[in-house]
Amino acid sequence: MTHVKICGLTDPDLVRFAAREGADWIGFNFVPGSPRRVTPEAAASLLLQVGKARPVALLVEPPDAEVDAIVALGFPVLQLHGAETPERLAEIKARTGREVWKALGVATRADLDTANTFAGADRLLIDAKPPKDAAYSGGHGQVFDWTILEGWQPAAPWMLAGGLTPDNVASAIAATGAPAVDVSSGVERVRGLKDRELVRAFIRAAKQP
């Protein structure tokens, strides 16, 4: 069964709802400029609602002090969403002892080759490249050409992201063989605010037999 990450939640009731509906991971966004950003203080309360889901902290090129502060909140997974190098990822893994994921925007097969330089990641999150001059790196609701994934041999476990919705996630899984999927804007009716029915529909569509 496909695993699901619901990303960018900011409301405790929705965190609890997503966990009850079967989300495997719930992402909390600490990226400045994102409409889904949460503060460490807010995250401390949100973490109380995750149930059996695993919380994931989204960070962009975090300095050690930020990494330490996020880990101190109890996050078991850190997702790097910036221009971090494989070496920096390894440093953060060694410093924290936590799972560290790397998100990468792709548009061509060459981008997948770049993704595979992060063999030390615990998981690769393969997303669409953000629009030019975008203020932040994810959550733009864009789909990339899934055919570039044909025959790709990932260097680490991976997850599909980029423009997924309740309407297209089953097709995306069938087309790519993705073992896990990530959604943020695809379960929003208002930018930055998740919708319960869309969250439920996405999880059910992704996990259908």
C-alpha positions as CSV (number, residue, x, y, z in Angstrom):
1,M,0.0,0.0,0.0
2,T,1.2,3.5,-0.9
3,H,2.3,5.7,2.0
4,V,1.0,9.2,2.3
5,K,2.5,12.5,3.6
6,I,0.2,15.5,4.1
7,C,2.4,18.5,4.3
8,G,2.0,22.1,5.5
9,L,-0.6,21.7,8.2
10,T,-1.0,24.5,10.6
11,D,-4.3,23.7,12.4
12,P,-4.3,21.2,15.3
13,D,-7.8,19.8,14.4
14,L,-6.6,19.1,10.9
15,V,-3.4,17.5,12.1
16,R,-5.5,15.2,14.3
17,F,-8.0,14.6,11.4
18,A,-5.2,13.7,8.9
19,A,-3.6,11.3,11.3
20,R,-7.0,9.6,12.0
21,E,-7.6,9.3,8.3
22,G,-4.4,7.3,7.8
23,A,-1.7,9.8,6.9
24,D,1.7,8.1,7.5
25,W,3.6,11.4,7.8
26,I,2.5,14.9,8.6
27,G,4.8,17.8,7.4
28,F,5.3,21.0,9.3
29,N,6.8,23.8,7.3
30,F,9.4,26.1,8.9
31,V,10.3,27.8,5.6
32,P,10.2,31.6,5.8
33,G,7.9,33.1,3.2
34,S,5.7,30.1,2.9
35,P,1.9,30.6,3.5
36,R,2.1,27.3,5.5
37,R,4.9,28.3,7.8
38,V,4.6,27.5,11.5
39,T,6.7,28.7,14.3
40,P,8.5,26.4,16.7
41,E,6.1,27.4,19.4
42,A,3.1,26.5,17.3
43,A,4.7,23.3,16.2
44,A,5.2,22.2,19.8
45,S,1.4,22.2,20.2
46,L,0.7,20.7,16.8
47,L,3.0,17.7,17.6
48,L,0.6,16.7,20.3
49,Q,-2.0,15.8,17.7
50,V,0.0,13.6,15.3
51,G,-1.2,10.3,16.7
52,K,0.5,7.4,14.9
53,A,1.7,9.6,12.0
54,R,5.3,10.6,12.0
55,P,6.0,14.3,12.0
56,V,8.4,15.8,9.4
57,A,10.0,19.2,9.7
58,L,10.6,21.1,6.5
59,L,13.7,23.2,6.5
60,V,15.6,25.2,4.0
61,E,19.4,25.4,4.4
62,P,19.1,25.5,8.2
63,P,22.1,26.5,10.3
64,D,23.0,24.2,13.2
65,A,21.2,26.3,15.7
66,E,17.9,25.9,13.8
67,V,18.5,22.2,13.4
68,D,19.1,21.8,17.1
69,A,16.0,23.7,18.0
70,I,13.8,21.6,15.7
71,V,15.3,18.4,16.9
72,A,14.7,19.5,20.5
73,L,10.9,19.7,19.7
74,G,11.0,15.9,19.1
75,F,10.9,15.7,15.3
76,P,12.1,12.3,14.1
77,V,12.5,13.4,10.5
78,L,14.1,16.5,8.9
79,Q,13.3,17.3,5.3
80,L,15.8,19.6,3.5
81,H,14.2,21.7,0.8
82,G,16.9,24.0,-0.3
83,A,20.3,24.0,-2.0
84,E,21.9,21.7,0.6
85,T,24.8,19.5,-0.6
86,P,25.2,15.8,0.0
87,E,27.9,16.8,2.5
88,R,25.7,19.1,4.5
89,L,23.0,16.4,4.6
90,A,25.6,14.0,6.0
91,E,26.6,16.5,8.6
92,I,23.0,17.0,9.8
93,K,22.4,13.2,10.0
94,A,25.6,12.8,12.0
95,R,24.7,15.8,14.3
96,T,21.1,14.7,15.0
97,G,20.9,11.0,14.6
98,R,17.5,11.6,12.9
99,E,16.2,10.6,9.5
100,V,17.1,13.2,7.0
101,W,15.2,13.5,3.7
102,K,16.2,15.6,0.6
103,A,13.6,17.2,-1.6
104,L,14.7,18.0,-5.2
105,G,12.9,19.7,-8.0
106,V,13.1,17.9,-11.3
107,A,12.2,18.5,-14.9
108,T,14.7,16.3,-16.8
109,R,16.4,13.0,-16.5
110,A,19.6,14.9,-15.7
111,D,17.8,16.2,-12.6
112,L,17.2,12.7,-11.5
113,D,21.0,12.0,-11.8
114,T,21.6,14.9,-9.5
115,A,19.0,13.5,-7.1
116,N,21.0,10.3,-6.9
117,T,24.0,12.1,-5.6
118,F,22.1,12.2,-2.3
119,A,22.5,8.5,-1.8
120,G,23.0,9.2,1.9
121,A,19.5,10.5,2.3
122,D,17.0,8.4,4.2
123,R,14.4,9.4,1.5
124,L,14.4,11.4,-1.7
125,L,11.3,13.6,-2.3
126,I,11.0,14.1,-6.1
127,D,9.1,17.3,-6.8
128,A,8.5,19.6,-9.7
129,K,11.0,22.4,-10.1
130,P,9.5,25.6,-8.7
131,P,8.6,28.5,-10.9
132,K,11.4,30.9,-11.7
133,D,11.9,33.5,-9.0
134,A,9.6,31.6,-6.6
135,A,9.9,32.8,-3.0
136,Y,10.0,29.2,-1.7
137,S,10.8,25.8,-3.1
138,G,7.7,23.7,-2.7
139,G,3.9,23.7,-2.5
140,H,3.4,25.3,-5.9
141,G,0.9,22.7,-7.3
142,Q,2.9,21.9,-10.4
143,V,3.1,18.5,-12.1
144,F,6.3,17.4,-13.8
145,D,6.6,15.0,-16.7
146,W,6.3,11.6,-14.9
147,T,7.8,9.8,-18.0
148,I,11.3,10.9,-17.0
149,L,11.0,8.4,-14.1
150,E,10.8,5.4,-16.4
151,G,13.7,3.1,-15.7
152,W,15.1,5.4,-13.0
153,Q,17.0,3.5,-10.3
154,P,16.7,5.7,-7.2
155,A,19.7,5.8,-4.9
156,A,17.5,5.8,-1.8
157,P,13.8,5.2,-0.9
158,W,11.7,7.9,-2.6
159,M,8.5,9.8,-2.6
160,L,6.5,11.5,-5.4
161,A,5.4,15.1,-5.0
162,G,4.4,18.0,-7.3
163,G,0.8,18.9,-8.2
164,L,-0.8,15.8,-6.8
165,T,-4.5,16.0,-6.0
166,P,-7.3,13.6,-5.0
167,D,-8.1,13.4,-8.7
168,N,-4.7,12.5,-10.1
169,V,-2.9,10.7,-7.3
170,A,-4.0,7.2,-8.3
171,S,-2.9,7.8,-11.9
172,A,0.4,9.2,-10.7
173,I,1.0,6.1,-8.6
174,A,0.1,3.8,-11.5
175,A,2.3,5.7,-13.9
176,T,5.4,6.0,-11.7
177,G,5.2,3.1,-9.2
178,A,5.8,5.6,-6.4
179,P,5.9,3.9,-3.1
180,A,4.9,7.1,-1.3
181,V,3.3,10.4,-2.2
182,D,3.3,13.9,-0.8
183,V,0.7,16.6,-1.0
184,S,0.3,20.1,0.1
185,S,-1.5,22.6,-2.1
186,G,-3.5,19.8,-3.7
187,V,-5.7,19.4,-0.6
188,E,-6.4,23.1,-0.2
189,R,-9.4,25.2,-1.4
190,V,-7.9,28.4,0.0
191,R,-4.1,28.9,-0.3
192,G,-2.4,27.7,2.8
193,L,-5.5,26.1,4.4
194,K,-6.1,22.4,4.2
195,D,-9.6,21.1,3.5
196,R,-10.9,18.1,5.4
197,E,-12.7,16.5,2.6
198,L,-9.8,16.9,0.2
199,V,-7.4,15.4,2.7
200,R,-9.7,12.4,3.2
201,A,-10.2,12.0,-0.5
202,F,-6.5,12.1,-1.2
203,I,-5.6,9.5,1.4
204,R,-8.3,7.2,0.2
205,A,-7.3,7.6,-3.5
206,A,-3.6,7.0,-2.7
207,K,-4.2,4.0,-0.6
208,Q,-6.9,2.2,-2.7
209,P,-6.0,-1.4,-3.5
